[in-house]
Amino acid sequence: MIDREFIDRYIYGFEKFVEYISRYTLDYIEKVTGVPRGRIIKLAEFMYKYRPFAIFIGYGIQRRRGGGEIVRAIATLPALLGIHRGFYYSNTDGLPINFDLIEGTYLGQPSRIVSMERIGELLSQGELKFVYIHLHNPAATLPNSSKVIEGLKRRDVFVVVHDTHWSDTARLANVVLPAPTFLEKFDVVYSYWHNYLYLNEPVVEPLGEALGEFHLMCELAKKLKVDNYTEICRDPIDLLRLALDSEILDKLLKEGFAELSPKPRNVYQTPTGRIEFYSLRAREKGLSPLPSPPEGDTVLEGEFLLISSAHPLYIHTQFEDVYGPIPSYVHINPRDAERLHLDDGEVVEVYNDRGAILVRVKIDDGVVERTLWIPRHARSIDGKRVSVLLDDDVEELGGGAILNSTRVRIRKPQHKS
C-alpha cells in the first residue's frame, strides 16, 4: 500500500525505519496492545481506501511516559501513504505571523526556563520568592498540586495573580489584579486549528480596574524602566502591522476576519528538508533517531492507571461558575468494581504517595480493566482537585507532562474512631 514515489522524494531514513520496525510483528503488537490483529489490518485497509486523510492526536495520548515516541510513530502513517501534513497537532508554526516580534523574543531569551510540571517542587522548597501568574490556575491544574499550594502559601513567597475570577490560585495570592474578559477587550485571535484570524472587539468598557495583559505588562515595564520600553510597548495596531502583512491587517480591521496563507505543505522544517523517519535532531540530543514507543505503563498488583482528561462543559477549570463544580466521579470497569465489592454511587478514596481524594464510583464498561478515569481537574467530595494525585515527572522527549501515567490505588474510606 505504501507510496514508493512519495517516499523516495520526501522521506529521509526510510530503509533504516523498515529494518527497525521489522521486529514489530502483528502478533507482538496484538499481545502488547490487546487490539486483535484483524482490527489492525482493517484500519490499515480503511486508511488506504480513504486517503488522503489527517490524523488529529489531540492532547491526551502524548501525556504519558513514552508519549513523545508514540506520537512520532503515529506521525509516520500518513507519509507512508503519500500524504503531506497528514499528521496534525497544531498549525501555528505554519502561519505567516511574526511571533518573535509580538512576544518580544527577538530582544532576548529568558535566563532560565522551568517546566510547569515541576514548579510545585520548586515552590514548596522556597526556591522561587516572587511568583506572577496570569492565564493559568496552577493551584488547581498542575500535577502534584499539593506542592504548588504549599509553595504559594509560604510566608517567604510573594504571589501576584492577574485573573478574571476568584480561582483556586487567586484565593492564595498576596495581590490580585483584575483582568478583563474577552467581552471587554480588543484583541486579534488566531487558532492552532485553522488559518483564519479574527478581530475580537469589546462590547463593553473594562469593568472596574480591569486591565488587559498587554497594557498591564507595558505599565510594569514603564515603572521598572525596562530597556527598549518604547520598542516593546508600541501601539497595538502598529505592532500588528509589522507582525502581519498590511493587506491582511487592513482586511481584518475592515471585515473582522482574514484568511492567512500557510507555508507550502511539501516544505518541511527539518535538517534534511524532508519528513525524517530517522531524526537527525533526536540523534544529536542522544535520543533514539527512530520512533521507539514503549510497551506501556506497568501497574503493580492492586494498582490502577489513572487517566484524567477533558469534560465537554469545561475548559480546564473555566466555566465552573456557569455549570458548577466538575463532576467528582471515578469511572471504573465493572469487573474491577465487582472484585473490589464497589457499588455505583459509593464513595471511595483514590490515593497514592502524593495524596488522596474522595469521589463517587461510576461503573462504566467503556473503561478498560486496571484503569480509572476521572474528569480533568475535578474537585473531590473533600474539596481537593484530582491534580493532587497526578505524576509531576516529565517526558524525556520534549519534556512534556506524563499526567496519564499516574498510578493510584482505590479503597473504601478509612473512618477515624
Helices and strands as residue ranges (DSSP letters): H 4-10, E 11-12, H 14-21, H 26-33, H 37-49, E 55-56, H 67-80, E 87-88, G 92-94, H 99-103, G 105-107, G 116-118, H 119-124, E 130-134, H 138-141, H 145-152, E 158-163, G 170-172, E 175-178, E 187-189, E 196-200, H 213-223, H 229-232, H 236-243, H 246-255, E 257-259, E 275-276, H 280-284, E 304-309, H 320-323, E 329-332, H 334-339, E 347-352, E 355-363, E 371-375, G 386-388, G 403-405, E 406-411
